[in-house]
Structures are given as structure tokens and as C-alpha cells.
Amino acid sequence: MVVVDAATLFAGPLAATILGDYGADVVKVEHPDRGDPSRTHGASKDGIGLWWKMLGRNKRTVTANLGRPEGADLLKRLLARADVLIENFRPGTLERWGLSPDTLLELNPRLVIARVTGFGQHGPYSRRPGFGTLAESMSGFAAVTGEPDGPPTLPPFGLADGVAALTCVSAVTMALHHRDSPGGTGRGQVVDLAIIEPLVTLLGPQPMVWDQLGRVQPRTGNRSVNNAPRNTYQTRDGRWVAISTSANSIAERVMRLVGHPEVIDEPWFASGAERAEHADLLDAYVGGWIAERDLDEVVREFEAAQAAVAPIYDIRDVFADPQYQALDTITTVDDEDLGPLRMQNVLFRLSATPGSIRWSGRARGADNDDVWGGLGVNAEDLAALRDKGIV
């Protein structure tokens, strides 16, 4: 399967990365001068952007100025034999370049075109610039995140982009299944993915609660409106743990463990929502017990009681944790610029097609000769395109 990644920054490119991890031949198309901004986004070492090394892995990299007719023609030649195009230009941009979905599907009727934008292809906001931060703000996520007496809180990483990327992978694989399954059409289709939408789905019952009951979920910090005890608690040695009691049986085990089984017989204890109304009491019992013990003892006692607990990790702890090590969640890749480089591994393990990281993010245009040459662009023509700033 050939996937053409003509998107920039995070949601679209990450979707292409995931597809590449599981064997797709991903060709990354970048502007010859600017490239994908993720190459210079965030931390770098010796002038080499680290985020790109993960986001660009398993991708062959080519350059083409798609706003020029010669560059658009190169993309058409590439898409004529591709399965998927992932792009995130503002609505109307591809059309202006003569690369509308209708044109591309006439060229290659089997093509799946994933259009990943902030606000979708139509509607009053469709032509606005859109980023994940705006989706985190407008989806309702930020409004419920933070302390009750504090401001709405945005995540310190690309949450909306990441969720949109996973959604895009699902959409693309569904479209490919529809194309290729017995009884399928054999034809591709257009995926219209607005980054503002997937997080709304993750809000769970909130839309129905507003629709039917007229209630808006408030900010509750680390507490939940659906169950208690559910919070973060500090141990005697200054570490932090989180516990969850979504199941009543877990809540009962926790309260027995911390020495307050009497609350289990209270009428309100059988309901998660009613337990949440008594969070002050339950947190005092649980937090007091945890504060008298070091982290290792807390985790050991919770595990013995078969109650759910987890230490609050930073990235150093993720690297050191034996479970993550057993899963090879952080794996080592041999990078041509940085040598051994540790990064996130593939998302999941498939028994027959496990996925792999074959190489990390390459230099811009590293595969121009191979890819464009494979489409019939000879060395002389390619040199002329370079001179004109097309590649």
C-alpha cells in the first residue's frame, strides 16, 4: 500500500506514521524550501529536530512545490499509483492548484483522500486556520479540565492532534476496506476529518446530560463526577499515586484496605455518582492512609488488595519501568544523524504483522532521485526542476 503524506505538523503526518509503522510505503511530500514545520518544532540536538525523527520515521522523503504546475504534475504522477493521500491544506487550496478530489479520483478512482483540517471542508469556520489547541478549547475538553477555582487548562502536548491522527487511521482503513472487501465498490472516497470533532466524542455522556438534563459538567480537578475515591494522592516519601474506583467492587476493596469498611454500608456508597458527592470524606480516608506510607508500600498493598493504583510517572519513570521495558514501549532506533535514538515504539502488537520502525526521520528530499526517478523523471529533468525550485 502506497500512502502519500502531503500534510504538515501533527495530525495528518502522525496518521501516515502509524500506517508506515505497519508496512505502508509512505512517501512524504514537502515544500522544497520550508519542509514540514515539525522538523524545527520543539527540542533539537546539534540543530536536528527531535520530534521529526519520530514523526518522519518509515517515510521516504521527497520535495515538490505543489503550488507550481510542475510540482502539481509530480504529485499527480505519484498519486496515479497510490492508495491513500493525506493532506491538511486549508479548504480550497488543492482545488486552486488543480488537484481537487474530483480531479484526483478521475486520475485514480481507487484513491482514498484523507482531508484533515481544523474545522472540516464546509461551514462558517472552514477556511480559518486550525490547530489542535483550538480543538482542545472548542470541543469542551479544556472547559472541564483544571481545578474548580482555576482557569480552563490546556494539555501540554498535542492531544487533539493525536486523537485526530488515530481517528484518521481508522477512517482510512475503513475506506480501504470498503474499496477492497468482497462486494466493495473498488473505488476510493474522500475522508473529511475536522480536528475539532474527535474530542467531542470522547466527552462521553456530556452532550446527552446537557440535552436531557440541562447540566454542564464543571471543572473538578483530579476528581470525577462519576465515582470516588478518584484522585491523586501524595505518599510519605513525596511521590504521587492515582487511584480509580469506577467499579463498586474496587471502591469496596480500597475502603477496606485503608481501614474504613464502615462506609461501604452507607446507602450512598453503592452509586458511583453518589460516592462522588462524598469525595471529601473518601479522599480524607484514602489520602490519610497513603500519606503515612512510602510509594513502594502503597503500590504493594493496593496490588495485594486487588485495588487499582498507579504511580504518577514522568518520562524518566516510563523509561525505567519494567512493564514498559517488557513491552519495548520505548525502543532504540539507529539514526543516521544521532546514532542510537530512543523513541516510542509502534502502537500495538499484531501477531502476524507486528509492525516495525525501519528508519527514523530522514533529511528533506532524501528520496527525490529514487521516487521521482521511479516515476520516469530522468536525471536531467530532475536537475532542471531543482534549478527552478520545484523540488
N, C-alpha and C positions, 0 to 999 in steps of 0.2 A: 504494500500500500504506500502510495506517494502522497505526502502531506506538504503543502506549500504554506509556510508561515510568513505572511506578509504583515503581521501585526507588530505593535511596539509595546514596550513596557511589560505589563504583567499578565493580565487575564488571558488574552489570546495566545501569547507566547508560551505561558505555562501549560495551557491545554495542549499545544503542539509538543512541548517537552514530554508530557505524560504519554502521549501517543508514541513518541520516539522511544521512550523507555521500553515499550512493549513491542518494538520491532518495526514501526513505521519508518520509511525512508523520508525524513523531514528535511526539506530544503528551506533555509531561512533566507528571505529576500530583504535586503536592507538598502537604504539610500547610500550611494557611494561615498558621500561626504559625511553625513551625520550618523548613519548607523542607528541601531536600536539604542535609545537613551539608557536602557538598563546597563549598557557597557560601562557607563560612568556614574551610575546611581549607587549611592551608599559607599561603603568602605572599599578601599583599594589597598593593594600592596605593590610597591615599586611601580605605581601608576597603572596597575592592572586591576580592573574592576572585579570584585569577588562575586557579586550577585550574578553577573553574566556567566561565570563559569558553571553555575548550576543551571540557570535558565537556558543557556545555549548548548547544553550537553546533547549529544546524539543528533546534532543538526549539521548538515552541510551548509556552508555559508556562501551566499553569492550577493552581488550588488547589482542594482538596476534602478535608475531614476524613472519611476513609473509615470511621472508627470510629463515625460517626453515621449513622443510617439515611438521612438526606437526602443525605449525601455518598456513601454506597454506591450510592444510586439514580442519582446523577450518573454514577458510574463505569459502572454497568450501561448507561446510555443511550449512553455513549461506546463501550463495548465491543460494543454491538449492531451497530455498523457498522465495527468494527476488524478487522484481520487478526492482530495479534500483541499480547499483553500480556506485559511483562517485569516481574516482581516479585521482591522478595527479603525479604519478611516471614518471620518465624520460622514453621515449620510449625504449622498450626492457626489462624493469625491470620486469614487470608482466610475460612476456614470460620466462625470466630466472628463475623465481620461479615456473614455471609450471602452471601459471594462465593466459595464453593467452586468448584473447577473443574467439578464436575458441574452446578452452577447456571449457571455462565457458558457452558458448552458447550450446555446446553439453550437458553439465550438466543441464542447464536450458534454453531451447530455447526461453522462454518469457522474458529473462533478457535484460534490456536496460543498456548498459555500456557507461557511460559518461567519456571520457578521456580528462582531462583539463590540457594542458601543455602550456609552454611559446610559442612554435613555431610550434606545431602540431606534428603529428606522422611521417611525412616524410619531405624530403627537406634537404638542406645542413646544416641548423641550428637545426634540430630536436633534437639532443642529447645535445645541450647546456643547461645549467641551465637557467631557465627563470623566471623572476619576473615581477610584474606589472610595476615597474619603467622602465624596458626595453621596455615594450609595449607602455607606455606613450611617451617614447623617439622615438621609431622607427615608430610609427603609423602616425606621423605628428602632433600630439597634442601639444607636447612641442615646436615645431618649430613656431607655431602661437600664443603661449601663452607668455605674457610678454610685457614690454614696447618696443616701436620701437627702441630705442637706447640701450636696455638692453639685457641680455642673454636670451636664451630659459628658460622657467620656468616650473618646475615640480609641480604637485599638492602636498599639504602636507598631503595627505591621500590616501587610496588605490583606486583611481579612476578606473584604468584599471581592477583591480581585481573585483571591484563591478559591473562594466558593464559586465565583463565576467560571473560573477555569475548569473546576470539576464538573460543573453543570454543562459547560461546552463539550467536554469529552463525552458525557452521557448523550448529549444531543447528536453529536457527530456519529457515535456508534449506532444510535437508533436509526439515523438516516441511512447509514451504510447497510444496516440490517434490512431496512425496508427496501433498499435498492437490490440487494443480493439474495435475499431469502427466497425459498420456493414460493411462487405466487407473487413475488415482489414485482415492482414496475421495471426494474433495470435502469431506472433513471435517478439522478441526483435531485437535490432540492436545496432551498435556502433556509438556513437557520438564522432567525432574528433573536439575538440574545441581548437583553438590556441588563447591565450590571446592577441596576437598582432593584431588580426583581428577586433574584435567588434568596437574598437575606430575608425578604418578606415571608417567604415560605418557611424559613427557619424560626420565625416568631411563634410557631405552634398555634395555640388556640386564640392568640390575642385578637385577630380580626373578628372571630365569632363572638368573643367576650364583649367587644365594643358594639358589634352589630346587635346582639341579642340582649345585653345587659347594660350597655351604655357606660362600661367601665374602661378606664385607661390604666394599664399597668404602670405603677410608679417605679422609681429607682429604689432598690433595696440593698445596694452594696453586694456583698457576697451571699446574702440570704436569698431564699427562694420564696415566692408566693405560694408554691405548690407543696412544700414539705419542710420539715425541720426535725432535728437539727441539720442544718446545711450551711457551712461557713468555713472560714479559715481560722485556725487556732495556733497560738504560739506555744512551743514546748519550753521546758525548763532551760535547755541549752541554746535557746534563741533561734531555733529553726521554726518552720511553719508547716502545718499539715492542713489538708482539706478533707472533709468527710461529706458523704451524701447518704441520705436515707429515703430515697424515692420509694422503696418498698417498705411496707409496715414492719415486715419481719426484721429488716435491717435496723430500723429505728428501735425496735424492742431489744435487739442484741446490744446496741450501743448504750441504751439506758441501763441495762443490766450490768454491762461492763463498767460503767462509771459510777455504779453504786446507788442508782436511783430507780429501782424497778417499780416503785410505787406509782410513778406517773403513767405506767403502762395501763393501769386500771382506770385512769381518768376517761370519762366519756369522749372527750375531745381528741384523745390520742390515736384513735382508730382512723382518723381522717388526716391526710397529709396537709390539706388546706387549713384545717383547724389547728394542727400542730404548728403550722407557720404563724398562727395568731398568738402562740405561746412561745415564740422564738427566744424572747428574753430569758425566760426561765430555763429552757432547754440549753441554750448557749451557756448560761452560767454554770449549769451542772457539767456539761461536756468540757467547756473551756477551763473550768477549775481543775478538773481531773487531769487534763492534758498539761496544764501549766506546772504540775507537780512532777512531771516525768520528762526524761530526755527523749529525743526523737526515736532512737532505736527501740526503746522500751514501748513507746506509744504504738509504733508500727507492729511490733511483735505481739503486743496484747490484742490489738484490733484484729490481726490476722488469726490469732488463736480463737477469738470470738466469732470469726467469720463475719466481721463487720467491715464496711468499705472505708478505706483510708488511703491517702496518697501524700507523700511529701510534696511540698511546693519546690519545684526544680527550677534552676536557671540552666543555661546551656551547658555549663561545666558539669552539672549533675547528669544531664542527658548523656553526655559523652561517657561518664563513669558508670552508669547504671548497668548491672549485669543483665537485666531483661532486654534493654536496648542493644546491648552487646550481642546477646544470643540471637536477636532478630537481625543484626547487622544494619540497624536503622541508620546509623551514621557510618558510611563506608568510605574506603580510600580509593581515590582515582588518581592515576598517573597523568598529571597535567603537563603540557609541553612548555608552559611558562614557569610554573611554580613548583614543579616536581610533585611528590605525594601530596594530595589535597583531599581533605575530609569534607564530605558533604552528605546531605540527605540521600538515602537510597531510594529505589523505586517504591511506589506507594503500597504495594501488596504483593504477595507471593502466589503465583499461579503454578499448579503442579506440572502442566505440560508446556506452558510458555511463560517462564518465570520473570522475564524482563531483565534488563541489564543496563549498566552505564558503559557504553563503548568508548566514549571520549568526552571530555569536558568542552566548554565553550571555546570555539576557535576564533581566530582573527577574522575581521570583516573581509569578505570576499575571498577567503582562503580556497574556496572550491569553484571559483569562476571558470577556470580553464576546464575542469572536469565536467561541470554541469552544462555550461553554455556550449562547450565543445561537443558534448554528447548530444546536443540538440542541433548540431550542424553548423554552429558558428565557428569558422576557421580562425586560425591564429591571427591572420592579417585583419580580418573584420573585427575581432575582439580588441586588437590593439587600437583600431580606429575608434571603436566605441569608448575605450578608455580615454583617448585623447579628447573626445567630445564631452567627457564627464557623464556618459550614460551608465557606465559600470565602474 
